Amino acid sequence: MSAIETATQYSINPGLSRLTVRAFATGMLSSFGHNPNLAVRSYSGQISIVPGNLQQASLRLSVLADSLEVADEVSQKDRTEIETRMRQEVLETSQYLEIIFESTQVAPTAMSETLYAVTVTGNLTLHGITRSEAITAQVTLTGDTLRAYGECSLRQTEYGIKLVSVAAGALKVKDEVKVTFDLTARKQ
């Protein structure tokens, strides 16, 4: 049998998972600015694992770009403005519908019988540009459940995203954003 035939398939359960993006304010007025936390509301993912050979694992994660929403307690006016600018000016969701990550290499290190430190290298397609990214995570495998959690940083300009600013540039968003994830997947 080939590795594909013997692989165990897992599906990410968004109801049990969390995927967020945090942007940071900079500039002369940054102390008055907001560092928004954005929750990703619509995504799906599949993980394939060959038992006993995690190096052959694979991951595909797909995010609907217009599903990012402000997760912080802010006024409805600020929420609407942030989300509108993010969708229209930053992510341009009418043109770039999906954000996709597909693994190309998995490098696991066993920490215990069920816990692994994993570096997943793959292709991230964001805003119409595909780049290689490496993501580190802690992964637990228990019974029919896989859980992966960690964080990574991305630079918006590397994906052709223009940085948003207001007040003639006195308040703007930093290039680097932080992605935090806690994903739970169930065996299919």
Stockholm file with secondary structure:
# STOCKHOLM 1.0

chainA/1-188         MSAIETATQYSINPGLSRLTVRAFATGMLSSFGHNPNLAVRSYSGQISIVPGNLQQASLRLSVLADSLEVADEVSQKDRTEIETRMRQEVLETSQYLEIIFESTQVAPTAMSETLYAVTVTGNLTLHGITRSEAITAQVTLTGDTLRAYGECSLRQTEYGIKLVSVAAGALKVKDEVKVTFDLTARKQ
#=GR chainA/1-188 SS CCHHHHCEEEEECGGGCEEEEECCEESTTGGGSCCCEEEECSEEEEEEEETTEEEEEEEEEEEEGGGEEECSCCCHHHHHHHHHHIIIIISCTTTCCEEEEEEEEEEEEESSSSEEEEEEEEEEEETTEEEEEEEEEEEEEETTEEEEEEEEEEEGGGGTCCCCEETTTTEEECSEEEEEEEEEEEEC
#=GC SS_cons         CCHHHHCEEEEECGGGCEEEEECCEESTTGGGSCCCEEEECSEEEEEEEETTEEEEEEEEEEEEGGGEEECSCCCHHHHHHHHHHIIIIISCTTTCCEEEEEEEEEEEEESSSSEEEEEEEEEEEETTEEEEEEEEEEEEEETTEEEEEEEEEEEGGGGTCCCCEETTTTEEECSEEEEEEEEEEEEC
//
